């Protein structure tokens, strides 16, 4: 390559030039300017202090421009206008242009040249009534004073449940779908779009949960008349995926004893929550309501009530059973749990047994004190240790409001009988002798959920 300036780098019909110019900052007193013509008109320039780098850039840019011109040399103005029109039509339906063309290609394969006639016939037989249409996310443009609620907005605000719960349970998951498919009419979302959205979600458990929440929305839309009732939902054609077993975190009786003594001494207002969760196997949500979002603890959250606990009869009725589990469920109170609960002053045994989100606070305080606790370890440990020595999964499932299948799937880790017995021997230090009313410290009460009659509604 000649060193006469400007240096011309030629590739096909493209020429990129390298100019030399005086530079006070360069070591040899010169800088080098790479210059080329933009495809749309005008020139583009890039400066380099080193000649070799300027040459390399000129050669690279010449090849790139030549390749682009070769690829575009057969595209006419009418071709570009046609492509723009295709994109506009696809955007109007909320479908990517390539997906729209693929759908059209399949339609032509099935119906030949009678795609319109086939669609018209389908509309008459499968959608005899013109249904109202609704956007997935609505229109929220306060600058133009244009507000219109979408399907997600109406769905989250239409239930009879706590609106905060609906927002937390559904909106974030449904907004994930909105971000994936765009703010389109709900009747235009295709199977391919649903599958693409679901594939973007991480593990199987989370994906199945998101799918379940979205199905609730689209079945509700069917009921409200936004989707045909006699047509299978596109989302229903997607499949649940296999859920990998989650880690079952448990702790030893020694760690449980440390946690109980620490909470009883330092944070006694959380003691009852810990006893119900770890000593009786109740769900955290049944004890103190759902975990708060962003640390906002709502004391109006439904929680277990002292009025539903009978220390004398040695059982409690779950005040707020988890949705989808038995509405009424008795939980037997063990001898050790009886002693821990008896530490709570009588005058405090009224109303909710704990603050909202109490077990989150228990875990936070324990971790700060050096007591290592896996997630959900108290209920997992109760079930694991109880089955470890009692060997009765059915009774354990009844008392814990779950099933044997779910116990094996989500809760139980094998444990030795003597370790299981030790879990139910964890009692307060210095407990009054009168409280030790049972000869076998780890023995469960003789009754269980199956032998206690359910109360009448309203009791």
Residue, then its C-alpha position, 0 to 999 in steps of 0.5 A: x500500500x502506497x504511503x502517498x497521501x491520501x491513501x485509498x483503500x478500494x473494495x469493489x465499488x467502495x473507496x475509503x481514504x486515509x488522510x495525514x494531518x499535522x498533530x501537536x500531540x502525536x509523537x511523530x507530529x502527524x495524525x491520520x484521518x479515515x474518511x468514507x462516504x455514508x450510504x445515505x449521503x455525507x461523509x464520516x471521519x475517524x481520527x487515529x494517532x497510529x498509521x497502521x491502525x488507521x489502515x486496518x480501520x480503512x480496510x475493515x470499513x471498506x469490506x463492510x460497506x462493500x458487503x452492505x452495498x452488494x446485499x442491498x443493490x437489488x432492493x428497490x424503493x418499492x421493495x422498501x415501501x412494501x416491507x414498511x407496509x408489512x411491518x405496519x400491518x403486523x404491528x397493528x395486530x400486535x404480532x412481529x412481522x416474521x411471525x405474521x408471515x409464518x402464520x400466513x404461510x401456514x394458513x395458505x398451506x391449510x386453506x390454499x388460496x381461500x384463507x379469507x373464506x376459511x377465516x370468515x367461515x370459522x368466524x361464523x361457526x366458532x364466533x357467532x357473536x361479535x365479542x368486545x375487545x380489550x387490551x392486555x395492559x390498557x392505555x395509561x397516557x395521562x399527558x394526553x388525558x387518555x386512561x383506559x383499564x386493561x385486562x390485567x387492571x380489571x382482573x386484579x381489581x375485580x376479585x373479592x379478595x384483598x386488593x393488595x393480595x391480588x396485586x402481589x399474587x398476580x400483577x407482577x406475573x401478568x406484567x411479565x406476560x405484558x412485557x413479552x407480548x406487548x400491549x395487544x388485544x387479548x384475543x390476538x395472543x398466539x400459542x407461539x407467543x405464550x410459549x416464548x414467554x414461558x420459555x423465558x421464565x427460569x425454573x419449572x416451579x416458577x414457570x408453572x406458577x406464572x402459567x397458572x396465574x395467566x390461566x386464571x386471567x384468561x379463564x376470567x376473560x372467557x367468563x366476562x365475554x372477552x374470549x369465546x367460551x366454546x374455544x379452547x384457550x391458546x394458553x391451555x395448549x401450552x404444557x406444564x413442565x417438570x419441576x425439579x425437586x427443591x432443596x428441603x432445608x431442615x435443622x437439628x433439635x439442638x439448633x431448634x432449641x437455640x432458636x427457641x431460647x434466643x427468641x423467648x429471651x430476646x424477642x418474646x413477642x415472636x415466640x408463639x409464631x415460632x412454636x406454632x411453625x416449628x413445634x406444631x408444623x403450621x404453615x407460616x402463612x397460617x401463622x402470620x399471613x403472607x410475607x410482606x412485600x418490600x418490608x411493609x408489614x400490614x397488621x390487618x393481615x389475617x393471622x392465627x388467633x388466640x381464641x382458636x387455641x385451647x391449651x386445656x384441650x391440647x389442640x388449636x383450630x387453624x384460624x386462616x387455613x391456606x387456600x386449597x386446604x381443608x377450611x377447618x383443621x385441628x392441630x394437636x398441641x404436643x407436651x413441649x409446645x404446651x410448655x412453650x405456649x404457657x410462657x405467654x402471659x394469660x393477659x396477652x392470649x387474645x387476638x392475633x398470636x403474633x405480628x404480621x410477618x413474624x417468622x421473617x423477623x424470627x429468621x432475621x434475628x436468629x441469623x444476626x445472632x449466628x443461628x443458621x436457618x435455611x428457608x422454611x426450615x421449621x415446618x420442614x423439620x417438624x414434618x421430617x422429625x415427626x415422621x422419623x419416629x412416628x412413621x405415620x405420614x397420613x396422620x402427619x399430613x392431616x395435622x399439617x393440612x397437606x397430603x402424603x404426596x406433598x410431604x414426600x415431594x416438598x417437606x420430608x428429609x429422612x431422619x433417625x428416630x432418636x433425632x425425631x424424638x429429640x425434636x419433641x423433647x425441646x422444652x423451656x429451661x426451668x419449666x415448672x414440674x406441673x407442666x410435665x403432664x405426659x410421661x413421654x416427652x416427645x409423645x403426641x396427643x392421643x387425638x388427631x385431626x381425624x378424631x376431633x369433630x369439625x366445628x360448625x361454621x362461625x365458631 
